[in-house]
Amino acid sequence: MAENRASVYGEGVPCWVDAQLSDVEAGKRFYGELFGWTFEALFGSTVLARLGGEPVATLAQKADGRLPTVWTVYFATPDAEALTRRITAAGGQVVMAPTPVEDLGTAALAADPGGAVFGLWQPGSHQGFGRRHVPGTFVWAELYTRDTAAANAFYGGLFHDALFGTDTEPDFGRAEVSEVFPAEMPPHFLTHFRVADLDDALGAVQRLGGRIQAPPFETSYGRVAVVTDNQGASFALLQR
């Protein structure tokens, strides 16, 4: 399907996700069983996940055990240096300056004014998702924030076309933290993976050692449940 190809990833479109884990081998077993992913070595202890032969995510060893175990969503950009300057000017922060990742591309991490962390990806040989929006792949990113108006202003200024649409529908949205998570939860992006049957997927999560954080609830974009993997990384499952 043409809509699944990396060539459509204009600036501000979610184009990749990665998980920072304490145990990559355990992550391979969990996500391989849950989503049907296969894996290949990429560099160091980082592995590339594929579904049907197409790249869908990476699992990486945390550089420091004190770092959070998290899924991070990356937004496409043709110029990571220029985008980080715009982020700083708009009141955000650069967490990790643009850094080349071999010949694959350039990665950066930033935080919005509310503190939610997100990634930037300037492609080299790796363009981003080979498949998305189908079961077992990325389908949506939801920003949980305390100030949706401020978030709309920040991301709308950075990524107007990606958020508010040109010829494609947006791949992420904004919601109040308190809608699903406790009010003390810090603002964050939640990566959503599509599943064919949410109840079956929740059973698999529990069987594989994960847990349910928020039981199924209805949203404008589908039926969602929030879970953690067997190492504590939070993500969402979405049935459309």
ZAKERO-882763 format. One record per residue (C-alpha): residue number from 1; y, z, x. Coordinates in pm, 1 decimal, decimal comma, padded with zeros to 6 digits. Layout:
+-----+----------+----------+----------+
| num |       py |       pz |       px |
+-----+----------+----------+----------+
| NUM |        Y |        Z |        X |
...
+-----+----------+----------+----------+
***
This chain:
+-----+----------+----------+----------+
| num |       py |       pz |       px |
+-----+----------+----------+----------+
|   1 |  00000,0 |  00000,0 |  00000,0 |
|   2 |  00335,7 | -00097,6 |  00143,2 |
|   3 |  00498,8 |  00229,6 |  00039,8 |
|   4 |  00263,3 |  00420,8 |  00270,8 |
|   5 |  00366,6 |  00238,5 |  00586,9 |
|   6 |  00583,0 |  00395,0 |  00854,0 |
|   7 |  00836,1 |  00109,9 |  00842,5 |
|   8 |  00990,3 |  00261,2 |  00528,4 |
|   9 |  01100,5 |  00583,3 |  00700,3 |
|  10 |  01476,1 |  00563,3 |  00706,5 |
|  11 |  01686,4 |  00852,4 |  00832,4 |
|  12 |  01624,5 |  01171,3 |  00636,3 |
|  13 |  01285,6 |  01069,0 |  00496,9 |
|  14 |  01004,3 |  01316,4 |  00575,8 |
|  15 |  00791,8 |  01121,6 |  00824,1 |
|  16 |  00558,1 |  01378,6 |  00982,7 |
|  17 |  00418,6 |  01731,7 |  00964,5 |
|  18 |  00256,9 |  01953,7 |  01223,3 |
|  19 |  00092,6 |  02294,4 |  01224,1 |
|  20 |  00143,7 |  02542,2 |  01507,5 |
|  21 | -00176,7 |  02746,0 |  01525,3 |
|  22 | -00337,2 |  03016,1 |  01738,3 |
|  23 | -00675,3 |  02840,6 |  01720,9 |
|  24 | -00674,9 |  02461,6 |  01692,5 |
|  25 | -01054,8 |  02442,3 |  01670,3 |
|  26 | -01051,3 |  02674,8 |  01369,3 |
|  27 | -00773,1 |  02460,9 |  01220,8 |
|  28 | -00983,8 |  02148,1 |  01262,5 |
|  29 | -01271,7 |  02308,7 |  01074,7 |
|  30 | -01045,3 |  02433,6 |  00793,2 |
|  31 | -00842,3 |  02117,3 |  00732,9 |
|  32 | -01130,9 |  01884,0 |  00807,9 |
|  33 | -01330,5 |  02043,7 |  00528,7 |
|  34 | -01036,9 |  02083,5 |  00290,2 |
|  35 | -00882,7 |  01736,7 |  00320,2 |
|  36 | -01152,8 |  01525,8 |  00483,7 |
|  37 | -00948,6 |  01479,8 |  00800,7 |
|  38 | -01097,6 |  01362,1 |  01128,4 |
|  39 | -00942,4 |  01450,0 |  01462,3 |
|  40 | -00878,1 |  01304,7 |  01803,8 |
|  41 | -00724,8 |  01455,1 |  02117,4 |
|  42 | -00359,6 |  01360,9 |  02155,8 |
|  43 | -00226,1 |  01552,8 |  02456,0 |
|  44 | -00296,9 |  01900,1 |  02588,9 |
|  45 | -00456,2 |  02099,7 |  02308,3 |
|  46 | -00274,6 |  01900,6 |  02037,2 |
|  47 | -00492,5 |  01693,2 |  01804,8 |
|  48 | -00405,9 |  01408,6 |  01572,0 |
|  49 | -00546,0 |  01427,7 |  01220,5 |
|  50 | -00646,3 |  01107,2 |  01046,2 |
|  51 | -00754,1 |  01021,6 |  00694,1 |
|  52 | -00925,7 |  00687,3 |  00647,2 |
|  53 | -00831,4 |  00604,5 |  01004,7 |
|  54 | -00457,5 |  00653,8 |  00944,1 |
|  55 | -00248,4 |  00931,4 |  01108,7 |
|  56 | -00146,9 |  01210,7 |  00869,4 |
|  57 | -00060,9 |  01525,0 |  01074,0 |
|  58 | -00096,0 |  01706,0 |  01404,8 |
|  59 | -00241,0 |  02047,2 |  01483,3 |
|  60 | -00101,5 |  02211,9 |  01794,6 |
|  61 | -00167,7 |  02525,7 |  01996,6 |
|  62 |  00120,7 |  02773,0 |  01974,6 |
|  63 |  00293,6 |  02799,7 |  02312,0 |
|  64 |  00345,1 |  03172,9 |  02257,2 |
|  65 |  00135,6 |  03399,6 |  02036,5 |
|  66 |  00452,5 |  03564,6 |  01907,1 |
|  67 |  00570,0 |  03237,9 |  01749,8 |
|  68 |  00507,0 |  03194,6 |  01376,5 |
|  69 |  00197,9 |  03016,5 |  01248,7 |
|  70 |  00363,0 |  02746,9 |  01040,1 |
|  71 |  00366,3 |  02393,7 |  00905,7 |
|  72 |  00685,5 |  02207,0 |  00997,5 |
|  73 |  00819,3 |  01897,2 |  00823,9 |
|  74 |  00996,1 |  01634,9 |  01037,0 |
|  75 |  01269,2 |  01404,0 |  00910,5 |
|  76 |  01298,7 |  01055,0 |  01053,3 |
|  77 |  01601,9 |  00956,5 |  01255,5 |
|  78 |  01687,6 |  00661,2 |  01479,7 |
|  79 |  01897,0 |  00888,2 |  01703,8 |
|  80 |  01798,9 |  01253,6 |  01737,7 |
|  81 |  02089,2 |  01334,4 |  01972,2 |
|  82 |  02347,1 |  01205,3 |  01726,4 |
|  83 |  02180,3 |  01379,8 |  01433,1 |
|  84 |  02171,7 |  01717,9 |  01609,1 |
|  85 |  02544,9 |  01684,6 |  01671,4 |
|  86 |  02600,6 |  01620,5 |  01299,7 |
|  87 |  02380,0 |  01917,7 |  01211,9 |
|  88 |  02586,5 |  02148,8 |  01433,7 |
|  89 |  02911,8 |  02012,9 |  01291,8 |
|  90 |  02783,2 |  02079,8 |  00938,5 |
|  91 |  02710,9 |  02445,7 |  01015,0 |
|  92 |  02345,1 |  02421,9 |  01116,4 |
|  93 |  02186,2 |  02516,6 |  01446,9 |
|  94 |  01975,2 |  02333,2 |  01702,6 |
|  95 |  01660,3 |  02537,3 |  01766,9 |
|  96 |  01503,5 |  02291,5 |  02012,8 |
|  97 |  01711,3 |  02013,9 |  02165,2 |
|  98 |  01574,0 |  01659,2 |  02142,0 |
|  99 |  01272,7 |  01642,9 |  02371,1 |
| 100 |  01061,6 |  01338,9 |  02460,6 |
| 101 |  00693,6 |  01368,4 |  02363,1 |
| 102 |  00529,8 |  01133,2 |  02611,5 |
| 103 |  00579,9 |  00779,4 |  02476,4 |
| 104 |  00523,3 |  00890,0 |  02116,6 |
| 105 |  00886,6 |  00964,5 |  02037,4 |
| 106 |  01149,9 |  01237,4 |  02056,3 |
| 107 |  01123,8 |  01565,3 |  01867,6 |
| 108 |  01384,1 |  01828,9 |  01785,9 |
| 109 |  01397,9 |  02141,4 |  01571,6 |
| 110 |  01700,9 |  02254,5 |  01373,8 |
| 111 |  01795,3 |  02516,8 |  01117,0 |
| 112 |  02022,2 |  02470,2 |  00818,7 |
| 113 |  02308,3 |  02716,5 |  00747,2 |
| 114 |  02066,9 |  02932,2 |  00544,6 |
| 115 |  01818,8 |  02954,0 |  00832,6 |
| 116 |  01545,0 |  02716,0 |  00709,6 |
| 117 |  01386,5 |  02538,2 |  01007,4 |
| 118 |  01298,1 |  02168,6 |  01002,0 |
| 119 |  01207,7 |  01902,9 |  01254,9 |
| 120 |  01355,3 |  01568,2 |  01355,2 |
| 121 |  01150,1 |  01274,9 |  01477,2 |
| 122 |  01288,9 |  00971,3 |  01658,6 |
| 123 |  00991,7 |  00736,3 |  01680,8 |
| 124 |  00855,6 |  00571,9 |  01989,9 |
| 125 |  00499,8 |  00445,0 |  01970,1 |
| 126 |  00430,3 |  00693,0 |  01689,1 |
| 127 |  00617,5 |  00592,6 |  01374,7 |
| 128 |  00502,4 |  00874,9 |  01146,9 |
| 129 |  00262,2 |  00896,8 |  00856,0 |
| 130 |  00016,8 |  00612,1 |  00826,6 |
| 131 | -00072,5 |  00741,1 |  00478,8 |
| 132 |  00112,3 |  00971,5 |  00240,1 |
| 133 |  00129,3 |  01045,2 | -00133,5 |
| 134 | -00250,1 |  01012,1 | -00173,2 |
| 135 | -00502,6 |  01300,4 | -00192,5 |
| 136 | -00541,4 |  01468,9 |  00145,1 |
| 137 | -00197,6 |  01369,1 |  00273,1 |
| 138 |  00165,3 |  01482,5 |  00266,9 |
| 139 |  00330,3 |  01427,9 | -00068,9 |
| 140 |  00637,6 |  01655,1 | -00094,2 |
| 141 |  00851,6 |  01909,8 |  00091,6 |
| 142 |  01029,8 |  02180,3 | -00105,1 |
| 143 |  01315,3 |  02378,1 |  00045,6 |
| 144 |  01320,1 |  02731,9 | -00087,4 |
| 145 |  01673,1 |  02862,0 | -00039,1 |
| 146 |  01909,3 |  03122,7 | -00178,6 |
| 147 |  02192,6 |  02874,1 | -00226,5 |
| 148 |  02085,6 |  02537,9 | -00365,0 |
| 149 |  02446,0 |  02416,9 | -00394,8 |
| 150 |  02505,7 |  02478,5 | -00023,1 |
| 151 |  02172,7 |  02313,6 |  00059,1 |
| 152 |  02263,4 |  02008,5 | -00149,0 |
| 153 |  02594,2 |  01980,5 |  00034,9 |
| 154 |  02434,5 |  02020,3 |  00379,8 |
| 155 |  02140,0 |  01784,3 |  00336,4 |
| 156 |  02335,3 |  01547,1 |  00116,2 |
| 157 |  02590,3 |  01509,1 |  00393,1 |
| 158 |  02318,6 |  01445,2 |  00652,8 |
| 159 |  02071,4 |  01241,1 |  00450,3 |
| 160 |  02252,0 |  01111,4 |  00143,0 |
| 161 |  02035,1 |  00803,8 |  00088,3 |
| 162 |  01707,6 |  00987,4 |  00141,4 |
| 163 |  01800,3 |  01266,1 | -00101,5 |
| 164 |  01977,4 |  01076,6 | -00371,9 |
| 165 |  01794,0 |  00747,0 | -00345,3 |
| 166 |  01859,8 |  00389,0 | -00253,0 |
| 167 |  01545,5 |  00185,4 | -00312,0 |
| 168 |  01301,5 |  00476,0 | -00268,4 |
| 169 |  01246,3 |  00804,9 | -00446,4 |
| 170 |  01317,3 |  01126,5 | -00254,5 |
| 171 |  01031,7 |  01313,0 | -00085,8 |
| 172 |  01183,9 |  01659,2 | -00092,0 |
| 173 |  01372,2 |  01894,6 | -00320,1 |
| 174 |  01538,1 |  02235,2 | -00335,9 |
| 175 |  01456,1 |  02551,2 | -00532,3 |
| 176 |  01563,6 |  02914,7 | -00537,2 |
| 177 |  01354,3 |  03146,7 | -00318,5 |
| 178 |  01303,1 |  03390,0 | -00605,9 |
| 179 |  01135,1 |  03125,2 | -00824,9 |
| 180 |  00803,7 |  03157,2 | -00638,5 |
| 181 |  00857,3 |  03391,8 | -00344,9 |
| 182 |  01000,2 |  03743,1 | -00320,6 |
| 183 |  01378,5 |  03758,3 | -00284,3 |
| 184 |  01339,3 |  03895,9 |  00070,4 |
| 185 |  01150,0 |  03583,9 |  00182,3 |
| 186 |  01366,6 |  03387,2 |  00429,2 |
| 187 |  01466,8 |  03032,2 |  00333,4 |
| 188 |  01203,2 |  02781,5 |  00443,0 |
| 189 |  01050,8 |  02440,5 |  00387,6 |
| 190 |  00710,8 |  02432,1 |  00221,8 |
| 191 |  00489,5 |  02132,4 |  00302,2 |
| 192 |  00291,5 |  01999,9 |  00002,8 |
| 193 | -00035,3 |  01811,2 |  00032,8 |
| 194 | -00166,5 |  01611,7 | -00259,8 |
| 195 | -00507,9 |  01694,8 | -00405,2 |
| 196 | -00710,7 |  01522,3 | -00674,0 |
| 197 | -00815,3 |  01849,5 | -00840,5 |
| 198 | -00607,6 |  02162,0 | -00777,2 |
| 199 | -00867,3 |  02410,7 | -00899,7 |
| 200 | -01137,7 |  02259,9 | -00678,2 |
| 201 | -00901,2 |  02265,0 | -00379,9 |
| 202 | -00813,5 |  02631,2 | -00438,4 |
| 203 | -01182,7 |  02715,5 | -00444,2 |
| 204 | -01225,2 |  02536,4 | -00111,6 |
| 205 | -00928,9 |  02720,2 |  00043,2 |
| 206 | -01083,7 |  03055,7 | -00044,3 |
| 207 | -01429,7 |  02951,5 |  00065,8 |
| 208 | -01287,9 |  02844,5 |  00403,7 |
| 209 | -01113,8 |  03178,1 |  00462,8 |
| 210 | -00765,7 |  03099,6 |  00331,2 |
| 211 | -00595,3 |  03276,4 |  00043,3 |
| 212 | -00383,9 |  03200,0 | -00260,6 |
| 213 | -00020,6 |  03309,1 | -00221,3 |
| 214 |  00107,8 |  03182,0 | -00554,1 |
| 215 | -00134,1 |  03072,1 | -00829,7 |
| 216 | -00081,5 |  02735,3 | -01001,5 |
| 217 |  00255,3 |  02674,4 | -01165,0 |
| 218 |  00420,8 |  02370,8 | -01320,1 |
| 219 |  00708,8 |  02187,9 | -01152,3 |
| 220 |  00900,9 |  01871,2 | -01226,9 |
| 221 |  00692,7 |  01692,7 | -00962,7 |
| 222 |  00345,5 |  01823,5 | -01056,8 |
| 223 |  00116,7 |  02126,4 | -01071,9 |
| 224 |  00145,4 |  02333,1 | -00755,2 |
| 225 | -00019,7 |  02631,9 | -00588,3 |
| 226 |  00091,3 |  02796,0 | -00262,9 |
| 227 | -00180,9 |  02896,3 | -00018,5 |
| 228 | -00233,9 |  03001,0 |  00341,8 |
| 229 | -00496,9 |  02868,7 |  00577,1 |
| 230 | -00742,5 |  03092,8 |  00762,0 |
| 231 | -00476,0 |  03165,9 |  01027,8 |
| 232 | -00186,0 |  03243,7 |  00795,8 |
| 233 |  00004,0 |  02912,6 |  00784,9 |
| 234 |  00151,3 |  02859,6 |  00437,2 |
| 235 |  00142,1 |  02525,4 |  00258,8 |
| 236 |  00123,0 |  02399,2 | -00098,0 |
| 237 | -00131,2 |  02195,2 | -00288,0 |
| 238 |  00004,4 |  01951,0 | -00546,0 |
| 239 | -00182,0 |  01777,0 | -00824,8 |
| 240 |  00007,3 |  01494,4 | -00994,6 |
+-----+----------+----------+----------+
***
